[in-house]
Every structure is written in C-alpha cells, then in structure tokens.
Amino acid sequence: MHILFAEDNSSLRELLSEMLAKRGHVVETVKDGHELIARLERDFDFDVILTDHNMPHVTGVEALRRIRNDERLKHLPVIVVSANEVNSDVARQAAREGGMFVKKSEFNDLLAALGKIA
C-alpha cells in the first residue's frame, strides 16, 4: 500500500515508517497536519492516510474532516492514531468523520486496519 503518514514526533515517524516498510508498504511522511493537507493538494495518489491525532496546528481529526470535505480526497481511507491509551473521544470523532482510530502502541491493530482497506 502507498501510505501518507503525518506524525510530528520524528522518532515515532521514523520507527513506524520503518515497521510498515518492512511489511511491504511504501510510506511517505510529513511532519504535521499542515504538511499533510498541502501534500494532498499537490498529489492524492495514496491508498491510505495515516495521521497522528495530537499534532500542532491541525489535529488528525481536523485533517480527516478536511479530507472528507474535499471532493477529490473524500474517498481516501484515513486512520487516526494516538499514543494516548484512553482516547475514546478521538475514536468517536474519527468514526463520525468516516475514519478509523488505532492506538500507536497497538501495531497489530494498525496492520489489521490496513488489511481491511487492502
């Protein structure tokens, strides 16, 4: 899968990107929600968007909302991830906007979510 991944923590961005690449995914990264939206305005040839929720400027749920409101992008699957162990509010918001939510610490859940999209 061709994944666009937005994560403001450079260590987590690199680690998760490497883990996904080792499983055959092509991962492009951006460092925040602004870059995510700007990247999608230039090119939206991705199979899935993976975005951290807790980022400066544009949260993952806000990015998801903008994607759903753009005719060119609204078909893209979006997975919002968060390091917060208890984040049912974000999960509900992501679901309400037509996305999915996965905890960063649950890599197998992320793989399962990607498997549902493939």
N, CA, C and O atoms as CSV, one atom per row, in Angstrom:
chain,resi,resn,atom,element,x,y,z
A,1,MET,N,N,0.836,-1.191,0.000
A,1,MET,CA,C,0.000,0.000,0.000
A,1,MET,C,C,0.875,1.248,0.000
A,1,MET,O,O,1.971,1.255,0.561
A,2,HIS,N,N,0.388,2.269,-0.619
A,2,HIS,CA,C,1.058,3.569,-0.627
A,2,HIS,C,C,0.405,4.409,0.472
A,2,HIS,O,O,-0.767,4.775,0.377
A,3,ILE,N,N,1.185,4.709,1.517
A,3,ILE,CA,C,0.677,5.366,2.718
A,3,ILE,C,C,1.284,6.747,2.863
A,3,ILE,O,O,2.494,6.915,2.711
A,4,LEU,N,N,0.454,7.738,3.156
A,4,LEU,CA,C,0.930,9.058,3.558
A,4,LEU,C,C,0.740,9.145,5.066
A,4,LEU,O,O,-0.378,9.024,5.568
A,5,PHE,N,N,1.834,9.355,5.780
A,5,PHE,CA,C,1.838,9.307,7.242
A,5,PHE,C,C,2.246,10.658,7.817
A,5,PHE,O,O,3.338,11.153,7.540
A,6,ALA,N,N,1.361,11.254,8.620
A,6,ALA,CA,C,1.628,12.527,9.286
A,6,ALA,C,C,1.883,12.275,10.772
A,6,ALA,O,O,1.039,11.713,11.470
A,7,GLU,N,N,3.059,12.698,11.245
A,7,GLU,CA,C,3.446,12.496,12.649
A,7,GLU,C,C,4.447,13.586,13.011
A,7,GLU,O,O,5.456,13.759,12.329
A,8,ASP,N,N,4.166,14.321,14.087
A,8,ASP,CA,C,5.058,15.405,14.468
A,8,ASP,C,C,6.273,14.938,15.269
A,8,ASP,O,O,7.263,15.665,15.345
A,9,ASN,N,N,6.227,13.762,15.861
A,9,ASN,CA,C,7.355,13.227,16.613
A,9,ASN,C,C,8.270,12.480,15.637
A,9,ASN,O,O,7.899,11.427,15.119
A,10,SER,N,N,9.459,13.026,15.389
A,10,SER,CA,C,10.334,12.465,14.360
A,10,SER,C,C,10.752,11.029,14.667
A,10,SER,O,O,10.867,10.216,13.749
A,11,SER,N,N,10.980,10.703,15.926
A,11,SER,CA,C,11.368,9.331,16.279
A,11,SER,C,C,10.246,8.342,15.983
A,11,SER,O,O,10.486,7.280,15.407
A,12,LEU,N,N,9.030,8.687,16.373
A,12,LEU,CA,C,7.889,7.811,16.094
A,12,LEU,C,C,7.603,7.729,14.599
A,12,LEU,O,O,7.247,6.671,14.080
A,13,ARG,N,N,7.760,8.849,13.920
A,13,ARG,CA,C,7.536,8.875,12.473
A,13,ARG,C,C,8.493,7.908,11.778
A,13,ARG,O,O,8.086,7.135,10.910
A,14,GLU,N,N,9.761,7.958,12.165
A,14,GLU,CA,C,10.761,7.083,11.559
A,14,GLU,C,C,10.521,5.615,11.938
A,14,GLU,O,O,10.593,4.736,11.079
A,15,LEU,N,N,10.240,5.352,13.205
A,15,LEU,CA,C,10.043,3.980,13.664
A,15,LEU,C,C,8.844,3.323,12.983
A,15,LEU,O,O,8.961,2.222,12.446
A,16,LEU,N,N,7.714,3.985,13.006
A,16,LEU,CA,C,6.510,3.402,12.413
A,16,LEU,C,C,6.649,3.263,10.896
A,16,LEU,O,O,6.177,2.287,10.314
A,17,SER,N,N,7.292,4.232,10.263
A,17,SER,CA,C,7.515,4.147,8.817
A,17,SER,C,C,8.375,2.934,8.478
A,17,SER,O,O,8.080,2.212,7.526
A,18,GLU,N,N,9.428,2.706,9.247
A,18,GLU,CA,C,10.298,1.551,9.015
A,18,GLU,C,C,9.546,0.242,9.237
A,18,GLU,O,O,9.702,-0.703,8.463
A,19,MET,N,N,8.740,0.184,10.280
A,19,MET,CA,C,7.977,-1.035,10.571
A,19,MET,C,C,7.005,-1.348,9.438
A,19,MET,O,O,6.843,-2.505,9.052
A,20,LEU,N,N,6.369,-0.322,8.914
A,20,LEU,CA,C,5.428,-0.524,7.803
A,20,LEU,C,C,6.166,-0.890,6.515
A,20,LEU,O,O,5.702,-1.737,5.752
A,21,ALA,N,N,7.310,-0.255,6.275
A,21,ALA,CA,C,8.091,-0.553,5.074
A,21,ALA,C,C,8.579,-2.003,5.090
A,21,ALA,O,O,8.626,-2.657,4.048
A,22,LYS,N,N,8.939,-2.497,6.261
A,22,LYS,CA,C,9.391,-3.890,6.372
A,22,LYS,C,C,8.284,-4.875,6.027
A,22,LYS,O,O,8.552,-6.037,5.722
A,23,ARG,N,N,7.053,-4.414,6.076
A,23,ARG,CA,C,5.908,-5.263,5.723
A,23,ARG,C,C,5.419,-4.992,4.303
A,23,ARG,O,O,4.320,-5.399,3.926
A,24,GLY,N,N,6.246,-4.300,3.523
A,24,GLY,CA,C,5.962,-4.126,2.107
A,24,GLY,C,C,5.227,-2.860,1.718
A,24,GLY,O,O,4.903,-2.678,0.545
A,25,HIS,N,N,4.958,-1.983,2.667
A,25,HIS,CA,C,4.248,-0.743,2.360
A,25,HIS,C,C,5.232,0.341,1.914
A,25,HIS,O,O,6.380,0.374,2.359
A,26,VAL,N,N,4.773,1.212,1.043
A,26,VAL,CA,C,5.542,2.383,0.645
A,26,VAL,C,C,4.998,3.541,1.474
A,26,VAL,O,O,3.816,3.874,1.385
A,27,VAL,N,N,5.859,4.150,2.275
A,27,VAL,CA,C,5.416,5.172,3.218
A,27,VAL,C,C,6.090,6.503,2.905
A,27,VAL,O,O,7.316,6.600,2.859
A,28,GLU,N,N,5.273,7.517,2.692
A,28,GLU,CA,C,5.761,8.891,2.588
A,28,GLU,C,C,5.338,9.606,3.859
A,28,GLU,O,O,4.236,9.385,4.361
A,29,THR,N,N,6.207,10.461,4.381
A,29,THR,CA,C,5.913,11.112,5.656
A,29,THR,C,C,5.886,12.629,5.528
A,29,THR,O,O,6.552,13.229,4.684
A,30,VAL,N,N,5.088,13.212,6.403
A,30,VAL,CA,C,5.058,14.656,6.606
A,30,VAL,C,C,5.059,14.883,8.108
A,30,VAL,O,O,4.687,13.993,8.873
A,31,LYS,N,N,5.476,16.079,8.537
A,31,LYS,CA,C,5.688,16.285,9.964
A,31,LYS,C,C,4.522,16.907,10.726
A,31,LYS,O,O,4.586,17.028,11.949
A,32,ASP,N,N,3.463,17.302,10.029
A,32,ASP,CA,C,2.307,17.837,10.754
A,32,ASP,C,C,1.084,17.898,9.836
A,32,ASP,O,O,1.148,17.563,8.654
A,33,GLY,N,N,-0.020,18.333,10.419
A,33,GLY,CA,C,-1.266,18.385,9.676
A,33,GLY,C,C,-1.264,19.375,8.527
A,33,GLY,O,O,-1.892,19.135,7.496
A,34,HIS,N,N,-0.555,20.499,8.699
A,34,HIS,CA,C,-0.450,21.464,7.598
A,34,HIS,C,C,0.236,20.834,6.399
A,34,HIS,O,O,-0.224,20.972,5.265
A,35,GLU,N,N,1.346,20.138,6.657
A,35,GLU,CA,C,2.062,19.489,5.560
A,35,GLU,C,C,1.211,18.383,4.927
A,35,GLU,O,O,1.269,18.168,3.716
A,36,LEU,N,N,0.429,17.690,5.741
A,36,LEU,CA,C,-0.450,16.641,5.225
A,36,LEU,C,C,-1.429,17.220,4.211
A,36,LEU,O,O,-1.551,16.714,3.095
A,37,ILE,N,N,-2.115,18.267,4.600
A,37,ILE,CA,C,-3.105,18.894,3.712
A,37,ILE,C,C,-2.420,19.459,2.464
A,37,ILE,O,O,-2.925,19.295,1.354
A,38,ALA,N,N,-1.272,20.124,2.642
A,38,ALA,CA,C,-0.549,20.690,1.498
A,38,ALA,C,C,-0.095,19.581,0.546
A,38,ALA,O,O,-0.165,19.746,-0.671
A,39,ARG,N,N,0.361,18.477,1.081
A,39,ARG,CA,C,0.810,17.349,0.249
A,39,ARG,C,C,-0.354,16.788,-0.550
A,39,ARG,O,O,-0.208,16.471,-1.731
A,40,LEU,N,N,-1.501,16.666,0.090
A,40,LEU,CA,C,-2.685,16.128,-0.593
A,40,LEU,C,C,-3.220,17.088,-1.648
A,40,LEU,O,O,-3.863,16.652,-2.603
A,41,GLU,N,N,-2.972,18.373,-1.496
A,41,GLU,CA,C,-3.399,19.325,-2.521
A,41,GLU,C,C,-2.575,19.166,-3.791
A,41,GLU,O,O,-3.060,19.446,-4.887
A,42,ARG,N,N,-1.314,18.711,-3.646
A,42,ARG,CA,C,-0.431,18.511,-4.809
A,42,ARG,C,C,-0.621,17.142,-5.447
A,42,ARG,O,O,-0.552,17.002,-6.668
A,43,ASP,N,N,-0.865,16.120,-4.602
A,43,ASP,CA,C,-0.927,14.746,-5.101
A,43,ASP,C,C,-1.736,13.919,-4.111
A,43,ASP,O,O,-1.447,13.911,-2.915
A,44,PHE,N,N,-2.730,13.238,-4.606
A,44,PHE,CA,C,-3.545,12.420,-3.714
A,44,PHE,C,C,-3.572,10.973,-4.171
A,44,PHE,O,O,-4.579,10.282,-4.015
A,45,ASP,N,N,-2.466,10.518,-4.733
A,45,ASP,CA,C,-2.351,9.147,-5.216
A,45,ASP,C,C,-1.844,8.225,-4.098
A,45,ASP,O,O,-0.764,7.643,-4.200
A,46,PHE,N,N,-2.633,8.105,-3.046
A,46,PHE,CA,C,-2.298,7.265,-1.901
A,46,PHE,C,C,-3.427,6.268,-1.685
A,46,PHE,O,O,-4.582,6.527,-2.025
A,47,ASP,N,N,-3.070,5.124,-1.113
A,47,ASP,CA,C,-4.082,4.127,-0.777
A,47,ASP,C,C,-4.731,4.413,0.568
A,47,ASP,O,O,-5.887,4.058,0.794
A,48,VAL,N,N,-3.984,5.055,1.459
A,48,VAL,CA,C,-4.488,5.337,2.799
A,48,VAL,C,C,-3.696,6.493,3.405
A,48,VAL,O,O,-2.516,6.689,3.117
A,49,ILE,N,N,-4.390,7.248,4.255
A,49,ILE,CA,C,-3.767,8.321,5.023
A,49,ILE,C,C,-3.697,7.846,6.474
A,49,ILE,O,O,-4.691,7.394,7.042
A,50,LEU,N,N,-2.525,7.954,7.051
A,50,LEU,CA,C,-2.301,7.606,8.452
A,50,LEU,C,C,-1.854,8.884,9.137
A,50,LEU,O,O,-0.837,9.467,8.760
A,51,THR,N,N,-2.602,9.326,10.137
A,51,THR,CA,C,-2.278,10.602,10.762
A,51,THR,C,C,-2.350,10.526,12.278
A,51,THR,O,O,-3.291,9.979,12.854
A,52,ASP,N,N,-1.331,11.088,12.903
A,52,ASP,CA,C,-1.350,11.260,14.345
A,52,ASP,C,C,-2.497,12.210,14.675
A,52,ASP,O,O,-2.822,13.102,13.891
A,53,HIS,N,N,-3.102,12.013,15.832
A,53,HIS,CA,C,-4.163,12.940,16.216
A,53,HIS,C,C,-3.603,14.203,16.839
A,53,HIS,O,O,-3.986,15.308,16.455
A,54,ASN,N,N,-2.705,14.052,17.792
A,54,ASN,CA,C,-2.244,15.171,18.598
A,54,ASN,C,C,-1.038,15.854,17.950
A,54,ASN,O,O,0.110,15.622,18.331
A,55,MET,N,N,-1.330,16.701,16.961
A,55,MET,CA,C,-0.283,17.458,16.273
A,55,MET,C,C,-0.584,18.944,16.395
A,55,MET,O,O,-1.739,19.344,16.539
A,56,PRO,N,N,0.472,19.761,16.336
A,56,PRO,CA,C,0.224,21.206,16.356
A,56,PRO,C,C,-0.454,21.669,15.070
A,56,PRO,O,O,-0.317,21.035,14.024
A,57,HIS,N,N,-1.164,22.742,15.154
A,57,HIS,CA,C,-1.806,23.429,14.015
A,57,HIS,C,C,-3.067,22.722,13.520
A,57,HIS,O,O,-4.149,23.308,13.552
A,58,VAL,N,N,-2.949,21.475,13.065
A,58,VAL,CA,C,-4.096,20.729,12.538
A,58,VAL,C,C,-4.056,19.335,13.154
A,58,VAL,O,O,-3.120,18.574,12.908
A,59,THR,N,N,-5.063,18.999,13.950
A,59,THR,CA,C,-5.110,17.665,14.565
A,59,THR,C,C,-5.464,16.614,13.516
A,59,THR,O,O,-5.876,16.943,12.403
A,60,GLY,N,N,-5.300,15.358,13.885
A,60,GLY,CA,C,-5.657,14.276,12.980
A,60,GLY,C,C,-7.127,14.288,12.609
A,60,GLY,O,O,-7.478,14.063,11.451
A,61,VAL,N,N,-7.992,14.549,13.585
A,61,VAL,CA,C,-9.434,14.583,13.303
A,61,VAL,C,C,-9.771,15.777,12.414
A,61,VAL,O,O,-10.628,15.666,11.537
A,62,GLU,N,N,-9.117,16.906,12.624
A,62,GLU,CA,C,-9.362,18.065,11.761
A,62,GLU,C,C,-8.881,17.775,10.339
A,62,GLU,O,O,-9.546,18.151,9.374
A,63,ALA,N,N,-7.740,17.113,10.204
A,63,ALA,CA,C,-7.260,16.726,8.870
A,63,ALA,C,C,-8.255,15.786,8.205
A,63,ALA,O,O,-8.559,15.933,7.022
A,64,LEU,N,N,-8.765,14.815,8.969
A,64,LEU,CA,C,-9.779,13.888,8.459
A,64,LEU,C,C,-11.011,14.660,7.981
A,64,LEU,O,O,-11.545,14.371,6.910
A,65,ARG,N,N,-11.455,15.621,8.753
A,65,ARG,CA,C,-12.624,16.430,8.391
A,65,ARG,C,C,-12.375,17.174,7.075
A,65,ARG,O,O,-13.248,17.221,6.209
A,66,ARG,N,N,-11.184,17.752,6.931
A,66,ARG,CA,C,-10.859,18.479,5.694
A,66,ARG,C,C,-10.810,17.530,4.495
A,66,ARG,O,O,-11.256,17.876,3.401
A,67,ILE,N,N,-10.273,16.347,4.708
A,67,ILE,CA,C,-10.215,15.351,3.634
A,67,ILE,C,C,-11.626,14.963,3.211
A,67,ILE,O,O,-11.903,14.877,2.015
A,68,ARG,N,N,-12.519,14.728,4.158
A,68,ARG,CA,C,-13.893,14.329,3.845
A,68,ARG,C,C,-14.678,15.435,3.145
A,68,ARG,O,O,-15.634,15.158,2.420
A,69,ASN,N,N,-14.277,16.677,3.361
A,69,ASN,CA,C,-14.971,17.806,2.741
A,69,ASN,C,C,-14.410,18.181,1.375
A,69,ASN,O,O,-14.901,19.116,0.744
A,70,ASP,N,N,-13.393,17.469,0.913
A,70,ASP,CA,C,-12.772,17.739,-0.385
A,70,ASP,C,C,-13.200,16.640,-1.359
A,70,ASP,O,O,-12.896,15.467,-1.142
A,71,GLU,N,N,-13.891,17.009,-2.413
A,71,GLU,CA,C,-14.409,16.030,-3.384
A,71,GLU,C,C,-13.317,15.131,-3.953
A,71,GLU,O,O,-13.556,13.951,-4.205
A,72,ARG,N,N,-12.124,15.678,-4.156
A,72,ARG,CA,C,-11.033,14.882,-4.727
A,72,ARG,C,C,-10.468,13.867,-3.742
A,72,ARG,O,O,-9.883,12.863,-4.149
A,73,LEU,N,N,-10.643,14.124,-2.448
A,73,LEU,CA,C,-9.980,13.327,-1.419
A,73,LEU,C,C,-10.902,12.459,-0.580
A,73,LEU,O,O,-10.445,11.532,0.089
A,74,LYS,N,N,-12.201,12.753,-0.611
A,74,LYS,CA,C,-13.105,12.134,0.359
A,74,LYS,C,C,-13.175,10.617,0.283
A,74,LYS,O,O,-13.628,9.976,1.231
A,75,HIS,N,N,-12.736,10.031,-0.824
A,75,HIS,CA,C,-12.737,8.565,-0.974
A,75,HIS,C,C,-11.569,7.902,-0.232
A,75,HIS,O,O,-11.594,6.691,-0.011
A,76,LEU,N,N,-10.554,8.675,0.155
A,76,LEU,CA,C,-9.359,8.103,0.772
A,76,LEU,C,C,-9.636,7.559,2.170
A,76,LEU,O,O,-10.231,8.257,2.992
A,77,PRO,N,N,-9.220,6.342,2.453
A,77,PRO,CA,C,-9.330,5.833,3.825
A,77,PRO,C,C,-8.361,6.601,4.731
A,77,PRO,O,O,-7.233,6.898,4.340
A,78,VAL,N,N,-8.814,6.911,5.931
A,78,VAL,CA,C,-7.983,7.648,6.889
A,78,VAL,C,C,-7.993,6.901,8.210
A,78,VAL,O,O,-9.044,6.527,8.731
A,79,ILE,N,N,-6.788,6.693,8.740
A,79,ILE,CA,C,-6.634,6.087,10.059
A,79,ILE,C,C,-5.982,7.129,10.960
A,79,ILE,O,O,-4.884,7.606,10.675
A,80,VAL,N,N,-6.663,7.477,12.046
A,80,VAL,CA,C,-6.144,8.411,13.036
A,80,VAL,C,C,-5.504,7.578,14.140
A,80,VAL,O,O,-6.125,6.655,14.667
A,81,VAL,N,N,-4.259,7.907,14.488
A,81,VAL,CA,C,-3.564,7.191,15.551
A,81,VAL,C,C,-3.245,8.145,16.691
A,81,VAL,O,O,-3.085,9.348,16.487
A,82,SER,N,N,-3.154,7.588,17.892
A,82,SER,CA,C,-2.825,8.394,19.061
A,82,SER,C,C,-2.051,7.547,20.052
A,82,SER,O,O,-2.293,6.347,20.185
A,83,ALA,N,N,-1.117,8.182,20.745
A,83,ALA,CA,C,-0.349,7.492,21.780
A,83,ALA,C,C,-1.147,7.398,23.072
A,83,ALA,O,O,-0.825,6.597,23.949
A,84,ASN,N,N,-2.177,8.207,23.187
A,84,ASN,CA,C,-2.989,8.173,24.405
A,84,ASN,C,C,-3.714,6.849,24.510
A,84,ASN,O,O,-4.426,6.446,23.590
A,85,GLU,N,N,-3.535,6.176,25.629
A,85,GLU,CA,C,-4.144,4.861,25.816
A,85,GLU,C,C,-5.668,4.932,25.909
A,85,GLU,O,O,-6.366,4.053,25.402
A,86,VAL,N,N,-6.168,5.952,26.540
A,86,VAL,CA,C,-7.620,6.089,26.673
A,86,VAL,C,C,-8.026,7.323,25.879
A,86,VAL,O,O,-7.824,8.453,26.324
A,87,ASN,N,N,-8.587,7.104,24.725
A,87,ASN,CA,C,-8.936,8.216,23.863
A,87,ASN,C,C,-10.223,7.921,23.103
A,87,ASN,O,O,-10.286,8.055,21.881
A,88,SER,N,N,-11.247,7.518,23.849
A,88,SER,CA,C,-12.499,7.142,23.203
A,88,SER,C,C,-13.162,8.335,22.504
A,88,SER,O,O,-13.890,8.151,21.529
A,89,ASP,N,N,-12.915,9.551,22.994
A,89,ASP,CA,C,-13.489,10.730,22.352
A,89,ASP,C,C,-12.927,10.902,20.945
A,89,ASP,O,O,-13.667,11.188,20.005
A,90,VAL,N,N,-11.618,10.728,20.806
A,90,VAL,CA,C,-10.994,10.833,19.482
A,90,VAL,C,C,-11.492,9.707,18.582
A,90,VAL,O,O,-11.748,9.922,17.397
A,91,ALA,N,N,-11.627,8.513,19.143
A,91,ALA,CA,C,-12.136,7.374,18.363
A,91,ALA,C,C,-13.542,7.671,17.845
A,91,ALA,O,O,-13.843,7.391,16.685
A,92,ARG,N,N,-14.399,8.232,18.687
A,92,ARG,CA,C,-15.763,8.587,18.270
A,92,ARG,C,C,-15.738,9.670,17.194
A,92,ARG,O,O,-16.480,9.599,16.214
A,93,GLN,N,N,-14.877,10.675,17.383
A,93,GLN,CA,C,-14.775,11.753,16.387
A,93,GLN,C,C,-14.313,11.197,15.043
A,93,GLN,O,O,-14.863,11.554,14.001
A,94,ALA,N,N,-13.306,10.325,15.064
A,94,ALA,CA,C,-12.798,9.740,13.823
A,94,ALA,C,C,-13.896,8.936,13.132
A,94,ALA,O,O,-14.072,9.043,11.918
A,95,ALA,N,N,-14.630,8.137,13.894
A,95,ALA,CA,C,-15.714,7.330,13.319
A,95,ALA,C,C,-16.813,8.224,12.745
A,95,ALA,O,O,-17.353,7.943,11.675
A,96,ARG,N,N,-17.137,9.293,13.458
A,96,ARG,CA,C,-18.173,10.215,12.993
A,96,ARG,C,C,-17.778,10.864,11.661
A,96,ARG,O,O,-18.637,11.177,10.837
A,97,GLU,N,N,-16.479,11.060,11.460
A,97,GLU,CA,C,-15.985,11.675,10.228
A,97,GLU,C,C,-15.670,10.645,9.141
A,97,GLU,O,O,-15.167,10.999,8.075
A,98,GLY,N,N,-15.964,9.378,9.410
A,98,GLY,CA,C,-15.744,8.345,8.403
A,98,GLY,C,C,-14.341,7.781,8.379
A,98,GLY,O,O,-13.898,7.251,7.360
A,99,GLY,N,N,-13.641,7.890,9.488
A,99,GLY,CA,C,-12.285,7.345,9.572
A,99,GLY,C,C,-12.206,6.237,10.596
A,99,GLY,O,O,-13.217,5.821,11.161
A,100,MET,N,N,-10.999,5.765,10.830
A,100,MET,CA,C,-10.749,4.736,11.837
A,100,MET,C,C,-9.786,5.287,12.874
A,100,MET,O,O,-9.077,6.261,12.619
A,101,PHE,N,N,-9.762,4.664,14.043
A,101,PHE,CA,C,-8.857,5.073,15.112
A,101,PHE,C,C,-8.095,3.852,15.611
A,101,PHE,O,O,-8.680,2.792,15.836
A,102,VAL,N,N,-6.783,4.010,15.782
A,102,VAL,CA,C,-5.929,2.948,16.309
A,102,VAL,C,C,-4.925,3.577,17.269
A,102,VAL,O,O,-4.390,4.651,16.996
A,103,LYS,N,N,-4.672,2.914,18.387
A,103,LYS,CA,C,-3.634,3.357,19.318
A,103,LYS,C,C,-2.271,3.040,18.712
A,103,LYS,O,O,-2.076,1.967,18.142
A,104,LYS,N,N,-1.329,3.974,18.837
A,104,LYS,CA,C,0.008,3.758,18.289
A,104,LYS,C,C,0.678,2.530,18.892
A,104,LYS,O,O,1.452,1.848,18.220
A,105,SER,N,N,0.391,2.254,20.124
A,105,SER,CA,C,1.032,1.124,20.809
A,105,SER,C,C,0.507,-0.222,20.327
A,105,SER,O,O,1.082,-1.258,20.660
A,106,GLU,N,N,-0.562,-0.229,19.557
A,106,GLU,CA,C,-1.177,-1.472,19.064
A,106,GLU,C,C,-0.872,-1.672,17.581
A,106,GLU,O,O,-1.754,-1.543,16.732
A,107,PHE,N,N,0.389,-1.988,17.281
A,107,PHE,CA,C,0.817,-2.116,15.893
A,107,PHE,C,C,0.020,-3.183,15.148
A,107,PHE,O,O,-0.299,-3.012,13.972
A,108,ASN,N,N,-0.300,-4.279,15.828
A,108,ASN,CA,C,-1.088,-5.335,15.175
A,108,ASN,C,C,-2.479,-4.838,14.806
A,108,ASN,O,O,-3.028,-5.253,13.786
A,109,ASP,N,N,-3.061,-3.954,15.621
A,109,ASP,CA,C,-4.359,-3.364,15.277
A,109,ASP,C,C,-4.234,-2.468,14.042
A,109,ASP,O,O,-5.138,-2.416,13.209
A,110,LEU,N,N,-3.110,-1.768,13.937
A,110,LEU,CA,C,-2.881,-0.942,12.758
A,110,LEU,C,C,-2.763,-1.824,11.512
A,110,LEU,O,O,-3.340,-1.511,10.471
A,111,LEU,N,N,-2.025,-2.911,11.618
A,111,LEU,CA,C,-1.908,-3.843,10.487
A,111,LEU,C,C,-3.272,-4.412,10.112
A,111,LEU,O,O,-3.583,-4.563,8.930
A,112,ALA,N,N,-4.081,-4.726,11.114
A,112,ALA,CA,C,-5.435,-5.249,10.839
A,112,ALA,C,C,-6.281,-4.202,10.128
A,112,ALA,O,O,-7.016,-4.531,9.196
A,113,ALA,N,N,-6.188,-2.938,10.556
A,113,ALA,CA,C,-6.946,-1.861,9.911
A,113,ALA,C,C,-6.491,-1.697,8.457
A,113,ALA,O,O,-7.316,-1.515,7.561
A,114,LEU,N,N,-5.191,-1.761,8.233
A,114,LEU,CA,C,-4.682,-1.666,6.864
A,114,LEU,C,C,-5.162,-2.849,6.027
A,114,LEU,O,O,-5.455,-2.698,4.841
A,115,GLY,N,N,-5.242,-4.031,6.652
A,115,GLY,CA,C,-5.731,-5.217,5.949
A,115,GLY,C,C,-7.174,-5.085,5.514
A,115,GLY,O,O,-7.560,-5.616,4.472
A,116,LYS,N,N,-7.979,-4.382,6.301
A,116,LYS,CA,C,-9.385,-4.162,5.933
A,116,LYS,C,C,-9.503,-3.233,4.724
A,116,LYS,O,O,-10.470,-3.307,3.966
A,117,ILE,N,N,-8.520,-2.367,4.555
A,117,ILE,CA,C,-8.539,-1.407,3.455
A,117,ILE,C,C,-8.050,-2.042,2.162
A,117,ILE,O,O,-8.553,-1.735,1.082
A,118,ALA,N,N,-7.079,-2.918,2.277
A,118,ALA,CA,C,-6.425,-3.520,1.089
A,118,ALA,C,C,-7.378,-4.288,0.225
A,118,ALA,O,O,-6.975,-4.843,-0.798
